[in-house]
């Protein structure tokens, strides 16, 4: 009994390649979107402490202190 024809046509090979490249593209985009920092973190990093408190009145004045001042308070309390 002879083997069936296993040769793929050009459009079938192109479809296989297209699906593979499309899947890889979707996966890379998903990884990129998951790995990038959030927009809120970007705004907080770029804003000065005074601006962040003015932009969000719910935050306390202690949150607006510079980082070294907060570290000094923790060392004094310890």
N, C-alpha and C positions, 0 to 999 in steps of 0.2 A: 504494500500500500504506500503510495507516494506521500511525501510531506505536503501540507497545504502551503500556499503562497504566503510567506512571512515578510515580504518586502513591503515597506510602508511607502505610501505616495508622498509627494512633496508637501501637500497641504496637511497631511497628518503629522509629518515631522515639524512643520511650522506651528501647528496647533500645540504640540507637546512643548516646543520651545517657548511659545507665548505663555502657556500656563505656568511653566517653571519660572520665567522671568517676572511675570505678574505676581506670583506668590512671593518671590523674593523681595520684590518692590514693596508689597503690602507689609511684609514682615519688617523690613528696614524702616519704613515710615512709622510703624507702631513702636518700634524700639526707640527711635529718635524722639517721638512725642512723649513717651513714658520717661525718658531720661532727662529731658530738658526741665529746668527749674520752673516753678509756677510763676505766673505773672505777679502774684501778690508778693512773693519773695523778691522778685526783681525790683518792684517799687519800694519795698522796705529797705533793700540794700542801697538804693540810689538816693533815698530821701535822708535829709539830715534829721537828727533827733527832734528838733523843734517842729519840723514840718510834719513828722509822723504823728505827733500828738495833736497838732492842729487839724490834721486830716481826719483823725479818729478821736473824737472827744471822750470816748468810753475808756481809753487807755489812761493809766495813772501817770502821774508825773515821774514816778520812779522808773517807769519803762523808758522815759526820755533821757535818763542819765547816760553819760558815756560809759562804755564798758569798763575802763580802768577804775572808775569810781565805784561801780558795783563790785568789782573784784576786791577793792580795798575794804569795803564794808563786810564782805564775807570773811576776809582775813581777820578783821578786828573782832568779829563775832565768835570766831573759833577759838 
